[in-house]
Amino acid sequence: MDHIKESIGKRIRTKRKERKLSAEELGNRVGVSKSFISKVETGKSKASVEFLNKISDVLNTPISYFLDEFKEEPDEELKQEDVEWIYFRKEVEQDDISIEEIKKIYKFYKMTLDDKN
């Protein structure tokens, strides 16, 4: 899981720097501390789906950019009730995100749940 956190963190840092934002400015815009941004960017803290959704809005970057390495495996299908659950939970807005992005978010979410167990 550490390589995943590091990969997401590097992508956040890359986009933040492209947008010429400091960690403090980005933190203020998403409602977290500069320290938390730094920890996420270095892979020392996990980024939740909600946090990634906020980051993607502020950096004007599709959430799939941060989750690109989480490709759906051929034998794993996302069930319709899973998609509906994601919509219900308001983790993403149905009009703002494609089904492929939802699949990546869901896979990432499942990985974070598995990591907690």
Residue pairs with C-beta under 8 A, 6 or more apart in sequence:
1 111
1 115
2 43
4 69
4 70
4 108
4 111
5 40
5 43
5 44
5 45
5 46
5 47
6 42
6 43
7 43
7 69
8 40
8 43
8 47
8 52
8 66
8 67
9 40
9 41
9 42
9 43
9 47
10 41
11 65
11 66
11 68
12 37
12 40
12 41
12 47
12 55
12 59
12 66
13 41
15 59
15 61
15 65
16 23
16 26
16 37
16 41
16 59
19 59
19 60
21 29
21 59
22 34
23 34
23 37
23 38
23 41
24 34
24 37
26 37
26 55
26 58
26 59
27 33
27 34
27 36
27 37
29 58
30 37
30 51
30 54
30 55
30 58
31 54
32 51
36 45
39 45
40 46
40 47
40 51
46 112
46 115
47 55
47 66
48 112
49 91
49 92
49 105
49 108
49 109
49 112
50 91
52 63
52 66
52 67
52 105
52 108
53 63
53 91
53 92
55 61
55 66
56 62
56 63
56 65
56 66
62 97
62 101
63 92
63 97
63 101
63 104
63 105
64 98
64 100
64 101
64 104
67 101
67 104
67 105
67 107
67 108
68 104
70 104
70 107
70 108
70 111
71 104
72 78
72 103
72 104
72 107
76 107
78 102
78 103
78 106
82 106
83 99
83 102
83 106
86 92
86 102
86 105
86 106
86 109
87 94
91 105
91 109
92 101
92 102
92 105
97 105
